[in-house]
Amino acid sequence: MQSDKLTLLNKQLKAIITDESNFIANLSNASALLFEQLDDINWVGFYLFDNDHNNLVLGPFQGKVACIRIENGKGVCGTSFKSGDSLIVSDVHEFPGHIACDAASRSEIVVPLIKGDVKIGVLDIDAPVRDRFSESDRLVLEEFCSILLNSSDTSSYQ
């Protein structure tokens, strides 16, 4: 991702969600924005923690039909959620326990959604090319998630 495009992405998110606190509405527009603006991706969306089932459940997304539930600690999303750390996977076929929702996906980045000390879910982005995501992508997407969480009412997820 080019640095000017990255900066623009976070400015666009702020403009889109200004004066809107509904978390699901903001997640929906955030996934559409990312899907529209990022090159070489084939899926982007959110998984939210379902405390009753101790797993992640599919939230707003753009792309092909996706896995509905992911066990906490399983696959890239579950591992990122459990650890609370962003993960960049250059080749998902080399990630132990990778959950293949779309066989075309080759690389992935997952950013946990954490507000205060509460883990809410993850942002998941897949790409059909190897080595798609960089450290600068991670930094901008972490800021993107922070903007999203700080502008949204997440009280029903805490």
N, CA, C and O of each residue as an XYZ file, in Angstrom:
632
protein
N       0.842     -1.175      0.000
C       0.000      0.000      0.000
C       0.887      1.238      0.000
O       1.880      1.290      0.726
N       0.543      2.215     -0.795
C       1.319      3.441     -0.836
C       0.991      4.288      0.390
O      -0.151      4.294      0.850
N       1.982      5.001      0.921
C       1.784      5.735      2.171
C       0.711      6.821      2.059
O      -0.046      7.028      3.008
N       0.630      7.522      0.916
C      -0.405      8.549      0.781
C      -1.795      7.930      0.728
O      -2.757      8.517      1.224
N      -1.904      6.754      0.132
C      -3.180      6.041      0.085
C      -3.571      5.583      1.481
O      -4.749      5.598      1.839
N      -2.579      5.174      2.272
C      -2.837      4.755      3.641
C      -3.368      5.902      4.477
O      -4.340      5.734      5.214
N      -2.750      7.058      4.374
C      -3.187      8.230      5.122
C      -4.602      8.611      4.714
O      -5.428      8.943      5.564
N      -4.879      8.566      3.437
C      -6.197      8.889      2.918
C      -7.259      7.915      3.442
O      -8.383      8.319      3.741
N      -6.907      6.669      3.547
C      -7.842      5.656      4.021
C      -8.386      6.003      5.410
O      -9.595      5.939      5.636
N      -7.510      6.364      6.324
C      -7.945      6.701      7.678
C      -8.731      8.013      7.702
O      -9.654      8.155      8.503
N      -8.383      8.972      6.842
C      -9.165     10.209      6.739
C     -10.563      9.920      6.204
O     -11.544     10.498      6.669
N     -10.648      9.022      5.224
C     -11.953      8.654      4.669
C     -12.816      7.979      5.735
O     -14.010      8.263      5.835
N     -12.226      7.090      6.529
C     -12.981      6.436      7.583
C     -13.545      7.466      8.557
O     -14.721      7.409      8.917
N     -12.704      8.405      8.980
C     -13.176      9.443      9.906
C     -14.357     10.201      9.319
O     -15.333     10.463     10.022
N     -14.284     10.553      8.051
C     -15.369     11.297      7.400
C     -16.652     10.464      7.330
O     -17.750     10.988      7.517
N     -16.504      9.174      7.059
C     -17.671      8.306      6.913
C     -18.391      8.085      8.239
O     -19.621      8.059      8.276
N     -17.640      7.926      9.327
C     -18.283      7.563     10.594
C     -18.490      8.734     11.544
O     -18.973      8.544     12.660
N     -18.130      9.946     11.116
C     -18.391     11.123     11.941
C     -19.876     11.195     12.241
O     -20.700     11.043     11.339
N     -20.222     11.421     13.476
C     -21.613     11.558     13.937
C     -22.403     10.252     13.889
O     -23.627     10.274     14.018
N     -21.735      9.124     13.707
C     -22.432      7.834     13.762
C     -21.732      6.942     14.772
O     -20.531      6.695     14.664
N     -22.485      6.460     15.757
C     -21.883      5.621     16.793
C     -22.303      4.162     16.695
O     -21.786      3.331     17.442
N     -23.227      3.824     15.798
C     -23.675      2.439     15.698
C     -22.529      1.558     15.206
O     -22.008      1.744     14.107
N     -22.155      0.609     16.035
C     -20.982     -0.219     15.765
C     -21.143     -1.045     14.491
O     -20.233     -1.079     13.663
N     -22.272     -1.703     14.323
C     -22.476     -2.557     13.145
C     -22.503     -1.722     11.873
O     -21.929     -2.124     10.861
N     -23.159     -0.568     11.908
C     -23.175      0.316     10.729
C     -21.763      0.762     10.381
O     -21.384      0.780      9.210
N     -20.987      1.119     11.390
C     -19.612      1.562     11.150
C     -18.720      0.425     10.645
O     -17.874      0.641      9.777
N     -18.904     -0.771     11.177
C     -18.150     -1.930     10.673
C     -18.506     -2.209      9.217
O     -17.639     -2.539      8.408
N     -19.776     -2.075      8.897
C     -20.232     -2.323      7.524
C     -19.579     -1.365      6.549
O     -19.051     -1.789      5.521
N     -19.610     -0.073      6.860
C     -18.985      0.902      5.969
C     -17.469      0.776      5.961
O     -16.834      1.016      4.934
N     -16.884      0.404      7.089
C     -15.429      0.223      7.143
C     -15.002     -0.937      6.238
O     -13.999     -0.833      5.532
N     -15.750     -2.032      6.256
C     -15.377     -3.165      5.398
C     -15.555     -2.805      3.927
O     -14.744     -3.205      3.092
N     -16.606     -2.055      3.601
C     -16.810     -1.624      2.211
C     -15.690     -0.690      1.763
O     -15.198     -0.804      0.640
N     -15.286      0.230      2.634
C     -14.208      1.172      2.309
C     -12.906      0.431      2.027
O     -12.238      0.701      1.029
N     -12.549     -0.490      2.894
C     -11.312     -1.251      2.706
C     -11.360     -2.083      1.426
O     -10.385     -2.128      0.674
N     -12.485     -2.739      1.179
C     -12.615     -3.591     -0.002
C     -12.504     -2.772     -1.284
O     -11.937     -3.222     -2.280
N     -13.051     -1.575     -1.238
C     -13.023     -0.687     -2.406
C     -11.647     -0.060     -2.630
O     -11.242      0.137     -3.775
N     -10.933      0.251     -1.568
C      -9.704      1.041     -1.676
C      -8.410      0.223     -1.716
O      -7.402      0.705     -2.232
N      -8.417     -0.990     -1.190
C      -7.181     -1.771     -1.146
C      -7.020     -2.595     -2.415
O      -7.974     -3.199     -2.907
N      -5.811     -2.609     -2.930
C      -5.501     -3.395     -4.121
C      -5.146     -4.826     -3.725
O      -4.672     -5.080     -2.618
N      -5.383     -5.743     -4.639
C      -4.962     -7.139     -4.490
C      -5.482     -7.803     -3.220
O      -4.738     -8.501     -2.531
N      -6.768     -7.584     -2.909
C      -7.388     -8.328     -1.812
C      -8.630     -9.026     -2.363
O      -9.201     -8.599     -3.366
N      -9.039    -10.102     -1.695
C     -10.243    -10.800     -2.135
C     -11.287    -10.958     -1.036
O     -12.370    -11.485     -1.289
N     -10.979    -10.511      0.181
C     -11.957    -10.587      1.267
C     -11.530     -9.636      2.372
O     -10.347     -9.541      2.700
N     -12.492     -8.937      2.941
C     -12.233     -8.093      4.104
C     -13.476     -8.089      4.978
O     -14.596     -7.951      4.486
N     -13.267     -8.241      6.270
C     -14.412     -8.227      7.160
C     -14.007     -8.334      8.613
O     -12.830     -8.324      8.975
N     -15.038     -8.437      9.422
C     -14.863     -8.457     10.867
C     -15.466     -9.730     11.453
O     -16.515    -10.208     11.020
N     -14.774    -10.251     12.438
C     -15.309    -11.318     13.274
C     -15.414    -10.743     14.681
O     -14.481    -10.110     15.174
N     -16.560    -10.968     15.323
C     -16.818    -10.423     16.657
C     -16.897    -11.553     17.671
O     -17.392    -12.641     17.377
N     -16.399    -11.274     18.869
C     -16.372    -12.302     19.901
C     -17.775    -12.575     20.422
O     -18.502    -11.657     20.802
N     -18.138    -13.843     20.434
C     -19.412    -14.306     20.978
C     -19.089    -14.956     22.323
O     -18.665    -16.110     22.388
N     -19.294    -14.202     23.374
C     -18.939    -14.646     24.718
C     -19.703    -15.906     25.125
O     -19.164    -16.750     25.840
N     -20.964    -16.041     24.674
C     -21.773    -17.208     25.035
C     -21.190    -18.504     24.485
O     -21.350    -19.563     25.092
N     -20.515    -18.426     23.340
C     -19.960    -19.618     22.709
C     -18.430    -19.653     22.727
O     -17.826    -20.604     22.231
N     -17.806    -18.623     23.296
C     -16.348    -18.504     23.374
C     -15.685    -18.690     22.009
O     -14.686    -19.396     21.873
N     -16.283    -18.022     20.983
C     -15.678    -18.060     19.657
C     -15.971    -16.753     18.923
O     -16.698    -15.889     19.412
N     -15.388    -16.640     17.750
C     -15.614    -15.472     16.904
C     -16.736    -15.802     15.928
O     -16.788    -16.902     15.376
N     -17.631    -14.842     15.721
C     -18.731    -15.034     14.787
C     -18.637    -13.965     13.700
O     -18.273    -12.819     13.965
N     -18.965    -14.357     12.496
C     -18.883    -13.476     11.334
C     -19.693    -12.201     11.537
O     -20.842    -12.230     11.977
N     -19.055    -11.080     11.203
C     -19.712     -9.782     11.231
C     -19.741     -9.211      9.820
O     -19.621     -9.960      8.851
N     -19.899     -7.898      9.690
C     -19.942     -7.268      8.372
C     -18.676     -7.562      7.562
O     -17.566     -7.531      8.092
N     -18.863     -7.848      6.263
C     -17.728     -8.177      5.404
C     -18.052     -7.880      3.956
O     -19.200     -7.605      3.605
N     -17.021     -7.938      3.113
C     -17.127     -7.832      1.655
C     -16.316     -8.977      1.069
O     -15.184     -9.217      1.488
N     -16.889     -9.682      0.105
C     -16.200    -10.793     -0.537
C     -17.084    -12.007     -0.613
O     -18.300    -11.922     -0.437
N     -16.461    -13.149     -0.878
C     -17.199    -14.412     -0.991
C     -17.760    -14.842      0.359
O     -17.353    -14.348      1.411
N     -18.697    -15.769      0.299
C     -19.256    -16.374      1.506
C     -18.104    -16.816      2.406
O     -17.089    -17.322      1.927
N     -18.271    -16.618      3.723
C     -17.173    -16.849      4.661
C     -17.544    -17.853      5.745
O     -18.711    -18.198      5.930
N     -16.526    -18.306      6.446
C     -16.732    -19.143      7.625
C     -17.542    -18.333      8.636
O     -17.288    -17.144      8.830
N     -18.507    -18.972      9.273
C     -19.375    -18.243     10.199
C     -18.767    -18.155     11.588
O     -18.809    -17.096     12.214
N     -18.203    -19.248     12.078
C     -17.624    -19.245     13.425
C     -16.190    -19.750     13.389
O     -15.850    -20.676     12.654
N     -15.362    -19.113     14.206
C     -13.955    -19.499     14.330
C     -13.656    -19.664     15.817
O     -13.923    -18.767     16.617
N     -13.108    -20.802     16.174
C     -12.772    -21.056     17.572
C     -11.702    -20.091     18.061
O     -10.756    -19.768     17.341
N     -11.869    -19.641     19.288
C     -10.879    -18.790     19.937
C      -9.551    -19.541     19.976
O      -9.472    -20.635     20.534
N      -8.506    -18.954     19.384
C      -7.185    -19.577     19.366
C      -6.914    -20.428     18.146
O      -5.816    -20.969     18.015
N      -7.893    -20.568     17.230
C      -7.717    -21.400     16.040
C      -7.587    -20.535     14.789
O      -8.190    -19.465     14.697
N      -6.796    -21.008     13.829
C      -6.604    -20.264     12.591
C      -5.917    -18.929     12.845
O      -5.507    -18.638     13.969
N      -5.795    -18.130     11.811
C      -5.128    -16.832     11.936
C      -5.971    -15.887     12.786
O      -5.449    -15.211     13.672
N      -7.281    -15.839     12.515
C      -8.157    -14.929     13.264
C      -8.221    -15.288     14.743
O      -8.068    -14.421     15.603
N      -8.447    -16.558     15.037
C      -8.543    -16.989     16.429
C      -7.244    -16.826     17.192
O      -7.246    -16.523     18.386
N      -6.121    -17.030     16.490
C      -4.800    -16.860     17.116
C      -4.552    -15.386     17.435
O      -4.079    -15.051     18.521
N      -4.872    -14.509     16.485
C      -4.702    -13.072     16.703
C      -5.595    -12.588     17.836
O      -5.162    -11.813     18.689
N      -6.839    -13.045     17.843
C      -7.766    -12.637     18.897
C      -7.257    -13.077     20.269
O      -7.219    -12.284     21.210
N      -6.873    -14.330     20.372
C      -6.429    -14.867     21.664
C      -5.181    -14.143     22.177
O      -5.084    -13.831     23.364
N      -4.230    -13.877     21.281
C      -2.978    -13.240     21.697
C      -3.127    -11.727     21.877
O      -2.395    -11.112     22.653
N      -4.083    -11.134     21.152
C      -4.234     -9.679     21.185
C      -3.231     -8.968     20.301
O      -3.077     -7.750     20.393
N      -2.547     -9.710     19.446
C      -1.530     -9.142     18.562
C      -1.963     -9.260     17.101
O      -2.612    -10.229     16.709
N      -1.594     -8.258     16.306
C      -1.821     -8.327     14.865
C      -0.926     -9.405     14.274
O       0.189     -9.631     14.743
N      -1.428    -10.063     13.240
C      -0.653    -11.099     12.560
C      -0.618    -10.831     11.068
O      -1.644    -10.544     10.451
N       0.573    -10.928     10.496
C       0.745    -10.884      9.049
C       1.232    -12.262      8.634
O       2.254    -12.741      9.126
N       0.499    -12.898      7.727
C       0.867    -14.226      7.254
C       1.157    -14.123      5.764
O       0.260    -13.856      4.964
N       2.418    -14.336      5.397
C       2.820    -14.165      3.993
C       2.283    -15.277      3.100
O       2.022    -15.050      1.918
N       2.114    -16.485      3.656
C       1.531    -17.598      2.901
C       0.677    -18.415      3.864
O       1.199    -19.120      4.727
N      -0.648    -18.314      3.706
C      -1.553    -18.972      4.643
C      -1.419    -20.494      4.614
O      -1.754    -21.164      5.591
N      -0.941    -21.035      3.517
C      -0.777    -22.482      3.420
C       0.337    -22.984      4.338
O       0.431    -24.183      4.600
N       1.174    -22.082      4.822
C       2.257    -22.444      5.735
C       1.913    -22.152      7.196
O       2.723    -22.400      8.089
N       0.700    -21.621      7.439
C       0.288    -21.296      8.809
C      -0.386    -22.521      9.423
O      -1.412    -22.977      8.919
N       0.180    -23.056     10.502
C      -0.408    -24.258     11.116
C      -1.856    -23.999     11.564
O      -2.129    -23.057     12.308
N      -2.757    -24.838     11.103
C      -4.157    -24.708     11.501
C      -4.939    -23.665     10.741
O      -6.038    -23.295     11.154
N      -4.394    -23.177      9.626
C      -5.108    -22.176      8.836
C      -6.487    -22.704      8.449
O      -6.625    -23.861      8.052
N      -7.498    -21.858      8.566
C      -8.858    -22.210      8.200
C      -9.111    -21.634      6.810
O      -9.149    -20.415      6.640
N      -9.282    -22.486      5.839
C      -9.432    -22.039      4.447
C     -10.899    -21.834      4.104
O     -11.614    -22.791      3.806
N     -11.347    -20.579      4.147
C     -12.714    -20.261      3.720
C     -12.750    -20.073      2.206
O     -13.747    -20.409      1.566
N     -11.679    -19.543      1.630
C     -11.573    -19.325      0.186
C     -10.210    -19.879     -0.254
O      -9.166    -19.383      0.170
N     -10.232    -20.889     -1.089
C      -8.992    -21.534     -1.533
C      -8.085    -20.581     -2.309
O      -6.890    -20.841     -2.443
N      -8.638    -19.481     -2.821
C      -7.838    -18.521     -3.588
C      -6.958    -17.644     -2.693
O      -6.019    -17.020     -3.186
N      -7.239    -17.586     -1.409
C      -6.464    -16.729     -0.506
C      -5.068    -17.289     -0.303
O      -4.890    -18.491     -0.105
N      -4.074    -16.400     -0.356
C      -2.676    -16.807     -0.170
C      -2.021    -16.113      1.020
O      -1.197    -16.714      1.710
N      -2.384    -14.838      1.269
C      -1.802    -14.128      2.405
C      -2.927    -13.460      3.179
O      -4.049    -13.318      2.694
N      -2.590    -13.052      4.407
C      -3.640    -12.548      5.304
C      -3.036    -11.615      6.335
O      -1.888    -11.766      6.752
N      -3.854    -10.641      6.734
C      -3.504     -9.805      7.881
C      -4.724     -9.764      8.789
O      -5.855     -9.618      8.325
N      -4.481     -9.896     10.078
C      -5.545     -9.848     11.071
C      -5.129     -8.862     12.159
O      -4.028     -8.937     12.705
N      -6.037     -7.940     12.457
C      -5.799     -6.927     13.486
C      -6.880     -7.094     14.556
O      -8.068     -7.010     14.244
N      -6.488     -7.329     15.813
C      -7.496     -7.468     16.862
C      -8.191     -6.141     17.156
O      -7.588     -5.070     17.080
N      -9.462     -6.242     17.491
C     -10.244     -5.073     17.914
C     -10.275     -5.098     19.435
O     -10.948     -5.929     20.044
N      -9.535     -4.175     20.037
C      -9.436     -4.116     21.488
C      -9.729     -2.684     21.913
O      -9.086     -1.743     21.447
N     -10.710     -2.526     22.806
C     -11.060     -1.200     23.323
C     -10.845     -1.223     24.824
O     -11.494     -1.977     25.549
N      -9.918     -0.381     25.285
C      -9.506     -0.464     26.685
C      -8.782     -1.778     26.873
O      -7.762     -2.033     26.232
N      -9.305     -2.607     27.746
C      -8.712     -3.932     27.926
C      -9.678     -5.038     27.491
O      -9.510     -6.203     27.852
N     -10.689     -4.653     26.712
C     -11.701     -5.617     26.268
C     -11.469     -6.008     24.811
O     -11.410     -5.155     23.925
N     -11.341     -7.300     24.582
C     -11.205     -7.822     23.221
C     -12.606     -7.979     22.630
O     -13.461     -8.665     23.191
N     -12.822     -7.321     21.474
C     -14.144     -7.296     20.852
C     -14.209     -8.206     19.627
O     -15.251     -8.802     19.355
N     -13.123     -8.314     18.897
C     -13.115     -9.116     17.682
C     -11.851     -8.881     16.899
O     -10.815     -8.523     17.460
N     -11.939     -9.089     15.575
C     -10.785     -8.882     14.696
C     -11.231     -8.315     13.354
O     -12.358     -8.528     12.906
N     -10.312     -7.589     12.731
C     -10.408     -7.229     11.321
C      -9.568     -8.257     10.573
O      -8.421     -8.514     10.938
N     -10.142     -8.840      9.531
C      -9.468     -9.879      8.754
C      -9.451     -9.463      7.288
O     -10.494     -9.129      6.726
N      -8.276     -9.481      6.665
C      -8.157     -9.160      5.244
C      -7.339    -10.255      4.571
O      -6.237    -10.587      5.009
N      -7.899    -10.809      3.498
C      -7.241    -11.867      2.722
C      -6.858    -11.345      1.351
O      -7.508    -10.457      0.799
N      -5.796    -11.911      0.817
C      -5.322    -11.541     -0.519
C      -5.017    -12.794     -1.326
O      -4.580    -13.801     -0.769
N      -5.246    -12.739     -2.638
C      -4.971    -13.894     -3.487
C      -3.515    -13.985     -3.930
O      -3.170    -14.808     -4.778
N      -2.663    -13.141     -3.357
C      -1.238    -13.137     -3.692
C      -0.418    -13.340     -2.424
O      -0.838    -12.963     -1.330
N       0.726    -13.925     -2.584
C       1.655    -14.155     -1.475
C       2.322    -12.831     -1.080
O       2.534    -11.962     -1.926
N       2.648    -12.686      0.196
C       3.383    -11.512      0.704
C       2.681    -10.187      0.406
O       3.352     -9.204      0.091
N       1.373    -10.134      0.497
C       0.622     -8.924      0.158
C       0.769     -7.832      1.213
O       0.763     -6.648      0.878
N       0.900     -8.214      2.475
C       0.801     -7.238      3.568
C       2.163     -6.928      4.185
O       3.016     -7.805      4.325
N       2.345     -5.661      4.549
C       3.616     -5.179      5.094
C       3.420     -4.644      6.515
O       2.300     -4.535      7.013
N       4.532     -4.318      7.139
C       4.477     -3.690      8.466
C       3.780     -2.325      8.403
O       3.062     -1.961      9.334
N       3.980     -1.572      7.330
C       3.290     -0.277      7.224
C       1.784     -0.488      7.082
O       1.001      0.309      7.599
N       1.365     -1.551      6.386
C      -0.062     -1.890      6.323
C      -0.588     -2.161      7.735
O      -1.655     -1.682      8.118
N       0.182     -2.935      8.497
C      -0.234     -3.267      9.863
C      -0.437     -2.013     10.703
O      -1.441     -1.882     11.402
N       0.515     -1.097     10.631
C       0.427      0.127     11.431
C      -0.799      0.956     11.061
O      -1.511      1.446     11.937
N      -1.040      1.110      9.767
C      -2.187      1.905      9.328
C      -3.496      1.208      9.678
O      -4.452      1.862     10.094
N      -3.549     -0.102      9.515
C      -4.776     -0.825      9.843
C      -5.035     -0.853     11.348
O      -6.191     -0.861     11.770
N      -3.993     -0.867     12.153
C      -4.185     -0.750     13.599
C      -4.763      0.616     13.947
O      -5.642      0.718     14.802
N      -4.274      1.668     13.288
C      -4.835      3.004     13.494
C      -6.287      3.046     12.999
O      -7.150      3.630     13.654
N      -6.550      2.433     11.854
C      -7.897      2.345     11.286
C      -8.858      1.734     12.314
O      -9.945      2.261     12.550
N      -8.442      0.621     12.918
C      -9.279     -0.046     13.915
C      -9.472      0.810     15.158
O     -10.551      0.813     15.750
N      -8.446      1.525     15.551
C      -8.542      2.412     16.705
C      -9.556      3.532     16.437
O     -10.383      3.843     17.294
N      -9.487      4.126     15.262
C     -10.454      5.167     14.875
C     -11.865      4.596     14.925
O     -12.778      5.220     15.466
N     -12.032      3.424     14.368
C     -13.329      2.760     14.309
C     -13.883      2.490     15.711
O     -15.043      2.790     15.995
N     -13.063      1.934     16.568
C     -13.513      1.606     17.923
C     -13.798      2.849     18.753
O     -14.776      2.880     19.500
N     -12.968      3.863     18.633
C     -13.157      5.074     19.433
C     -14.346      5.914     18.983
O     -14.819      6.766     19.736
N     -14.831      5.688     17.773
C     -15.973      6.428     17.253
C     -17.279      5.654     17.388
O     -18.342      6.175     17.050
N     -17.214      4.432     17.870
C     -18.382      3.562     17.894
C     -18.768      3.183     19.315
O     -17.926      3.100     20.209
N     -20.065      2.954     19.499
C     -20.585      2.463     20.779
C     -20.440      0.945     20.789
O     -21.206      0.233     20.138
N     -19.471      0.470     21.518
C     -19.206     -0.972     21.587
C     -19.686     -1.570     22.909
O     -19.320     -2.696     23.246
N     -20.497     -0.832     23.654
C     -20.889     -1.269     24.997
C     -21.588     -2.625     25.009
O     -21.453     -3.368     25.981
N     -22.324     -2.963     23.969
C     -23.009     -4.263     23.964
C     -22.042     -5.410     23.651
O     -22.433     -6.576     23.709
N     -20.794     -5.094     23.321
C     -19.781     -6.112     23.041
C     -18.754     -6.214     24.158
O     -17.741     -6.900     24.020
N     -19.019     -5.531     25.261
C     -18.033     -5.527     26.348
C     -18.566     -6.208     27.580
O     -17.866     -6.295     28.589
